């Protein structure tokens, strides 16, 4: 009713019960879309790849309000395309489909960090993209398969050691 609107300070169009009114035009911003494909060095789709976007603009806005922004390196990823974001839309993740294709739509305008990960594949450097209202940004990625190592550990008589163990680490990250 009108008196409730006045008390609450709200403004709007009053339409009596059962009536018809014209509220004018409500314009919602069109979200942006980030889409593309991921293939390996042989041109085969990388169907297990995860694509994660960090909304850098939202992180900066959170920091300016004194809130803690989510650390991109600690973000969890979704398995089946479920978005991982809250009201401030800091991260979103999807998995590539069986053809290596992915699509994330309804994105806010702003700057994003893109990270690709896939088991048994080399993780490329993160990249930054900028999205505008209604934009469809297409990127196609080629990520090589990770190296495979086969070792035979020999004793001093050049005989294989059956119970020997070895640890292989990435030279850049020192990860196993």
C-alpha positions in Angstrom: 0.0 0.0 0.0 1.0 3.6 -0.4 1.4 4.3 3.3 3.8 1.3 3.7 5.9 2.5 0.7 6.1 6.0 2.2 7.2 4.7 5.6 9.9 2.5 4.1 11.1 5.2 1.8 10.5 3.1 -1.3 9.4 4.5 -4.6 7.6 2.7 -7.3 4.4 2.3 -9.3 1.2 1.6 -7.3 -1.1 -1.0 -8.9 -4.3 -1.8 -7.1 -5.1 -5.4 -6.4 -6.2 -7.1 -9.7 -5.2 -4.0 -11.7 -2.7 -3.5 -14.5 0.1 -0.9 -14.4 3.0 0.2 -16.4 6.3 0.0 -14.5 8.3 1.3 -17.4 11.4 -0.4 -18.6 13.7 -2.4 -16.4 17.1 -2.7 -18.0 19.4 -5.4 -16.6 23.0 -5.5 -17.7 23.8 -8.3 -20.1 26.4 -10.6 -18.7 29.6 -11.5 -20.6 30.5 -15.0 -21.8 33.9 -16.7 -21.7 34.1 -19.8 -24.0 36.5 -21.8 -25.9 38.3 -25.2 -26.2 41.3 -27.0 -24.9 43.3 -29.5 -26.8 46.5 -31.3 -26.2 49.7 -31.2 -28.3 48.2 -33.9 -30.6 44.9 -32.0 -31.2 42.9 -34.3 -28.9 40.3 -32.6 -26.7 41.3 -32.3 -23.0 38.0 -33.3 -21.5 39.1 -33.3 -17.9 40.4 -29.7 -17.9 39.1 -27.3 -15.4 38.8 -23.6 -16.2 38.7 -21.2 -13.3 38.1 -17.5 -13.5 38.9 -15.1 -10.7 37.0 -11.8 -10.9 39.9 -9.4 -10.1 37.5 -6.4 -10.2 35.3 -8.0 -7.5 38.4 -8.8 -5.4 39.5 -5.2 -5.6 36.0 -4.0 -4.6 36.0 -6.3 -1.6 39.4 -5.1 -0.5 38.2 -1.5 -0.8 35.3 -2.3 1.6 37.8 -3.9 4.1 36.7 -7.4 3.3 39.0 -10.3 2.6 39.1 -11.4 -1.0 39.5 -15.1 -1.8 43.1 -16.0 -2.5 43.1 -17.4 -6.1 45.8 -20.0 -5.3 43.6 -21.5 -2.6 40.3 -21.6 -4.5 38.5 -24.9 -4.9 37.3 -26.0 -8.3 34.0 -27.4 -9.3 33.6 -30.8 -10.8 30.7 -30.6 -13.3 30.5 -27.0 -14.0 29.0 -25.8 -10.8 30.0 -22.1 -10.1 32.0 -21.4 -7.0 31.0 -17.8 -6.2 29.1 -15.9 -3.6 27.4 -12.6 -3.7 30.6 -10.8 -4.7 31.2 -13.3 -7.5 34.9 -13.8 -6.9 35.5 -17.2 -8.6 33.7 -19.5 -11.1 34.9 -22.8 -12.4 33.7 -25.3 -15.1 35.0 -28.5 -16.6 35.5 -28.9 -20.3 33.1 -31.3 -22.0 34.0 -34.4 -23.9 34.9 -32.3 -26.9 37.2 -30.1 -24.8 34.7 -27.2 -25.0 33.8 -24.9 -22.1 31.5 -21.9 -21.6 31.0 -19.7 -18.6 28.2 -17.2 -19.1 26.5 -14.5 -17.0 29.8 -12.9 -16.0 30.0 -9.4 -14.6 31.9 -6.7 -16.5 35.5 -6.5 -15.3 39.0 -8.0 -15.3 39.5 -11.8 -14.7 42.4 -14.1 -14.2 42.1 -17.4 -16.1 43.7 -20.6 -14.9 43.6 -23.9 -16.8 44.4 -27.2 -15.0 44.2 -30.8 -16.2 45.5 -34.0 -14.9 48.5 -35.4 -16.8 49.0 -32.0 -18.6 51.3 -29.1 -18.2 49.5 -26.2 -16.5 50.0 -23.0 -18.5 50.7 -19.6 -17.0 47.6 -17.8 -15.8 46.4 -15.0 -18.1 44.2 -11.9 -17.6 41.2 -11.0 -19.7 38.9 -8.0 -19.6 35.2 -8.5 -20.3 32.6 -5.9 -21.3 28.8 -6.0 -21.1 27.4 -8.6 -23.5 30.8 -9.6 -24.8 31.5 -13.2 -25.9 35.2 -13.8 -25.5 36.5 -17.0 -27.3 39.9 -18.6 -26.5 41.3 -21.8 -27.7 44.1 -23.4 -25.8 46.7 -26.0 -26.6 48.3 -27.6 -23.5 50.9 -30.3 -23.8 50.7 -33.6 -22.0 53.0 -33.8 -19.0 56.2 -35.8 -19.5 56.3 -39.4 -18.5 59.3 -40.8 -16.8 60.3 -44.5 -16.7 63.1 -45.4 -14.4 65.1 -48.5 -13.7 67.3 -48.2 -10.6 70.4 -50.3 -10.7 72.7 -51.5 -8.0 76.5 -51.3 -8.3 76.4 -54.6 -10.3 74.0 -53.1 -12.8 71.2 -55.2 -11.6 67.6 -53.8 -11.2 66.7 -53.1 -7.6 63.2 -54.4 -7.1 62.3 -52.5 -3.9 63.9 -49.1 -4.9 61.8 -45.9 -4.8 62.4 -42.6 -6.6 60.7 -39.3 -6.4 60.3 -37.1 -9.5 59.8 -33.4 -8.9 58.9 -30.5 -11.3 61.9 -28.3 -11.7 59.8 -25.1 -11.6 57.4 -25.8 -8.7 59.2 -28.6 -6.8 55.9 -30.5 -6.8 55.9 -34.3 -7.1 
